[in-house]
Structures are given as C-alpha cells and as structure tokens.
C-alpha cells in the first residue's frame, strides 16, 4: 500500500473570537448546572447524578480555559507588537 502524500499545503488556521467562545461555553456549562440543581434528588434516585457533576466540571474547566486563552491572546499581541517594532 502506498503512503499518502499531501498534494498541497494545509491552510492557515482560522482565528476567531476565542475568548468570547470559551466564555460563552463556560457560561452554558454553569447555567446547565444551575438548571439541574433543583432536580438533585431525582438525579440521585435514578443514578444520573454524574450529569450534574459533569456540568460543574465543565464550568470549572472552562474557567481554566478562559485564563489560558486570555494569556494566549496577550502573548500573541505582544509578539505582533514586537515584530512590528
């Protein structure tokens, strides 16, 4: 079997509003957690309590993601200003 060789170069990655996207996703995880919280007993009784904790974990990891992408954006801006000078 022949090895696959790409015919053209890969396109540049798209840069979008990364901080806003991560922040929006984090808010969604926390809202899902808060919406499910009143049904804690039902989730516990039916063995679905992990749904609740998954939403909380998603929100917590989202906070780490917000911190990370803000640092990344700051580093990109510093690099651009340094290369412009």
N, C-alpha and C positions, 0 to 999 in steps of 0.2 A: 504494500500500500504506500502510495506516495505521500510525502509530507506536504501539508498545506502551506503555501507561501502567499502572504497578502499581496494583492495587486496594486494597492495604493496605500498611502499613509492614513493613519487614523485622524479624524477631525479633532480640532481643539475642543476641550471640554467647555460646556456652556456655563457661564457664571450668571447666577440669578440672585435674587434676594435671599441669601442663605440664612441670615439671622432671623428674618421675618418668617421664613418657612419653619425653622426649628422652633421658634417661639410659638407659632400657631399650633404646631403639633403637640408641644408641651401643654399648652392650654387645653387642647382637646383631651389629652390623657387625664388631666386633673378634673376637668368637667365630667368625664365619664366616671371617674372615681366618686365624685360627689353625688352624681345621679344614682349610682348603685348603692351608696352608703345606707340609705333608708331601708333597703331590702337585705341587709346583712343577715338577718335570721333566715330568710328564705334561701339565700345562697348557702349558708351553713347547713341547713337541713337537707338540701339537695346535692351536697357535695361539690358545689360550684364556687366555693369561697375564693379559689385561686383567681377567678375573674376580677374580683375586687382588688386583690393584691397586685395583679398584673397591671392594672390601670395606675395604681400608685407607683409601682416600679417604673412604668413608662414615663410618668411625670418626673420622677426623681432623676432618671437618666436623661430626660430632656433638659433639666436644669444644668447638668454637666455638659450637655451638647451646646446649650446657649453660651456657657462660659467658653467652651472650646472654639466655637465659630466666631465669637467676638474677638478673641485673641488672634485667630487666624486672619480675620479681616484687618485688624490693626497691623499685623505683620506684613500683609500684602501692601497696604497703603504706605508703610514705612519703606518697603523695598522699592515701590514705584517712585516715591519722592527722592530716594537716594540715587536711583538710576537717572532721574531727570536732572539732578544737580551736577 
